[in-house]
Amino acid sequence: MMLTRFLFEKIDRAGWVFLVLLGIAAVLVPVLNLAVPPGSMFHVSNTAVGLWGKYMTYALLALAVDLVWGYCGILSLGHGAFFALGGYAMGMYLMRQIGPRGVYSHPVLPDFMVFLNWTELPVTWWGFSSFPYALLMVALVPGLLAFVFGWFAFRSRVTGVYLSIITQALTYALMLAFFRNDMGFGGNNGLTDFKDILGFNIQSQVTRAVLFSLSVIALMTGYLVARAIVTSKAGKILIAIRDAEARTRFLGYRVENFKLFVWTVSAVMAGIAGALYVPQVGIINPSEFSPANSIETIVWVAVGGRGTLVGAALGAGLVNFAKSWFTGAFPQGWLFALGGLFIFVTLFLPKGILGTFTDWWKRRGERREPPASSPARQPAE
Amino acid sequence: MNQTIRRPWQLALVTALFAALMLFASPLRAQDAGPLVQRFATESFNDIVGAVNGLATSGSPRAAPVIEALRDGRLVYRQADRTVFIRRTDGSFVSAATGEPASDVGTTRPVRLNNNVRRAIDAAVGALSLLHPDPARRTSAAEAVFKSRDGSALAALETAIGQERDARIKTLMEEARAAILVANPQAAEADRIAAIGIIQRRGDQDALAMLGSLPADTPPRVREAAESASVAIRRTLAVWEAGQNVWYGISLGSVLLLAAIGLAITFGVMGVINMAHGEMVMIGAYTTFVVQQTIRSVAPGLMDASLFIALPMAFLVAGAIGVAIERLIIRHLYGRALETLLATWGVSLVLQQAVRSWFGPTNREVTTPSWMSGSFEVGHLAITANRLAIIIFAAMVFAALLLFLKRTPFGLQTRAVTQNRRMAGAMGIRTNWVDAFTFGLGSGIAGLAGVALSQIDNVSPNLGQGYIIDSFMVVVFGGVGNLWGTLVGAMTLGIANKFLEPYAGAVLGKILLLVFIILFIQKRPRGLFALKGRAVE
């Protein structure tokens, strides 16, 4: 009860709308997909379920990025790495589930290891036949990496552009590493050809609908956790760090601890998003680590509205919807549109769609009532 | 061991023959080939061997065709007057002595061949090359003897050494002789040890292989000398290898320097990481392509100068695009460094896609001017001309930029803005002009880098992407606001990369470097050469 109160106490109007809509989607989409016959106008196609499920995991990733960028000013160009690591952990579980059904029918080793003439399972793969262990790793691997990385980076006061660049170096280095066959994660091709998850056929429509609902639930939980963090007292300090880091430190707060906490939580959220992404997409390969992916995540958040949480999820959905539409309609035009979006949003919509909308809504309210004098927004450094 | 020298009498014969020939070596050159050729008109194999050796060392221009004909069984003689002819492949005959066509040859007998003769022929062909007028042929012949250690070539080698005027080829021949002597059990121990000395002076992998494969019956003293020589060679080779790695490292470092230096300037002055920097490099490379296309259709004779025309063009094109980006976008994002990063990333996507739609997604062919192709050796270093040109070019760009920043009024203003923007503004410097100009300058230099990179990399829309992360690494490693930092950063990363490659492989080496930089940044969050003072926060 305490926990529920803690999670639900501070939710604003946008948050309630967001949660209610998601809750409806979590129930309605599987029902419309499975129970309504394909001919009906209310039927949700299998493709749509897969696509929207993917958007939900992207939205969770965007939420994670917004938590560190929007509320703590850490612009991570490497969140794709945590996403991909979570995805790999899930992928490894799914690979072990294939068992002897692979092309080479080896009882233990995945196909690519047989192909490389390996005879034993590498240590990194031990235990991944167990689902709880895999779940633990989904959270632990990105969390631990983020903790170690953040421990060093925040203690040394690596900030701003420098931090962004080394997070980019981090994901780039991981991409190069995962491309190597010797790493034992499938090299170039990554992990694919999954058969089932917890005994359920991963291709079956029921499994896919359940995965969709789980993704929605994960997104809702992620939102509640993030919202609880940013509205807590610690959240106030995070915002203080974002706006004037040096001043916060001079006031006696251990800036690096707050940063490390939110950074690690965010990485775990990204890892969970990746773990939900992989069974729905059916493949994970090193290109998920590519720096371009991480930067694209940033633009989702920027489009939706930095520092709004709901906006980040909204932005992820909108941009990816646009991407799907563009790559179908004008494949040539997508990079123009995406590039233009980066420029347009930074120049004309610094607060994103949701931020701008909220401002407009407030101003409308203020026009009716006499405006209260607001303190200067610009922080002094 | 060679078969020819195994029988003592034969060795004596051959040696005596060569000793005699060496005395007359020079006069023989001008001598008429007739008497030499006539000696082939015999039934005795020993005499034929003698004739082959005699002709081979004579330096006569008839030697090669006659010996080749003998090898192919086309050398015949008329018993009546002992005249020797070459039967050509079409059945006609020419005089072996003069090469003039001969008619009415009559009955002839072929000059006979057995294994001894064939061996003599093989040695003679080698010896002929050793005496060939073309230095390249002589060089390759000497190298071949060195590698084969063919004892039968010894005599010819001695002759050739006596006649050789080119010091370099002479050294090669002496090395070849030493190689034969070292492995020859009949040679005196002192000679063999002296020969080891000569081989040690050569000091390459071949010499090492030579000393490592001595015959089993080699006396211990010779063996010891060979081993200590091997150790010495290995030591020198290790030094040379390190030198070669340094060279590759400098080459890579200068590429990184070219790519990163513009980035460092804009970052230093404006605190802006320009994610579209790589695309400026790419645009420079495409400018080179367009310039070369134009030259090809308008004035093909200027192809060798194409790069010199492309350089200012690339600078202007990339610089103009840079100024446009600054005026249209970055100007409005002043004080929001992180958001600039996003906007310039957007610009980079647009530019990439624009080039892709314009020029197509495939690689474009850029011609390398003749003066930039080829390679040469300095000691044991292999140096390619295009790499050398890029190193020199990078050094020139660096020096020019340094002079510009230190010696011109604009450089002074730029440095002032780098150190303290508000103070500089208060002193009357128009900081927004400096910004625009600096951004244009940084982009222009990226364009220059593109011209250089078009010579060693594929010109494709993704060209810039390959360098952008490396350039960031150089900048954050070297620190901003100081060109020397960028130089040191680029060279350190380039050389470290090349030294790691042999041990860790190219990819793992790169990963190790990235990890190193991530750790390094923890230690020095503002890079090697950080600006000090209040302005940095």
Interface residues (C-beta under 8 A of the other chain):
Chain A: L75 F149 F152 A153 R155 S156 R157 V158 T159 G160 V161 Y162 S164 I165 I166 Q168 A169 L170 Y172 A173 L176 A177 F179 R180 A246 P291 I295 I298 V299 A302 Q332 L335 F336 L338 G339 G340 L341 F342 I343 V345 T346 L347 P350 E381
Chain B: F267 G271 I273 M275 I329 H332 L333 R336 A337 L338 E339 T340 L341 L342 A343 W345 G346 V347 S348 L349 V350 L351 Q352 Q353 A354 R356 S357 I469 F472 M473 V476 V507 L508 K510 I511 L514 V515 I517 I518 L519 I521 Q522 K523 P525 R526 E537
